[in-house]
């Protein structure tokens, strides 16, 4: 099986791979700066913190009711649900899509309902958020083909659930489906990875540059392994987690064993503000 790096060589060489990475990077910056991108998140409000149902700076009354959130509003609240002004109450499930597709709107703001480990919260996305206006770009290392390495996915017999700290200070479960093995500078390294519903892999990792030239941890999404477990691992596409752009995200920290001893001088490093 040929790796992505080999395919790039066959399709036009490292110049084409570098150009593809540049387009990817520019797309990432645009997505981050979008009106309802991660910079627009101004709050994650856990309903358990507001038993009376009143969230500061968010109109309406919000209460948990088993498998749904019940939102009650008057015309004066100015809340719109599914494109229509809400007067009365509506049952809401968790929003599964991007923030701009959230069912609840308040002017230009989007109020997205989420659920984590049985707890309900409302996220407030505001295109006028100060962080969005301050943002300049994402500092990223220029493409280096040396950071595209062959890897092997080794699945666990069954998924393991580990408790890890999250960026908001809480501890939550992280499902791990196996480990990703690869070689850097002549030494084999492994990362524990989550297997997504579509079969693709996701890792939360730190390295020798974390907090010293790059953000304290990053994400890696190497794609879906072949039947024999082989896949290409491209650290040029190491990602800043959402919590690098807003403090209100719940990003998990790297699980035990996912801090590489080598410096990964590749991929996204930090958010830059104007």
RACORRA-V680502 format. One record per helix or strand of 3 or more residues. SS is the DSSP state (hx for helix, st for strand). FROM is the first residue (numbers start at 1). LEN is the number of residues. Records with the same first field share a line. If there is no record, write none. Layout:
# RACORRA-V680502
SS = FROM-LEN  FROM-LEN
This chain:
# RACORRA-V680502
hx = 4-8  14-20  38-3  47-3  75-3  99-3  130-5  145-3  235-3  242-3
st = 41-6  61-5  68-6  88-5  104-3  109-8  119-7  135-6  148-19  171-14  187-9  200-7  218-7  230-5  268-6
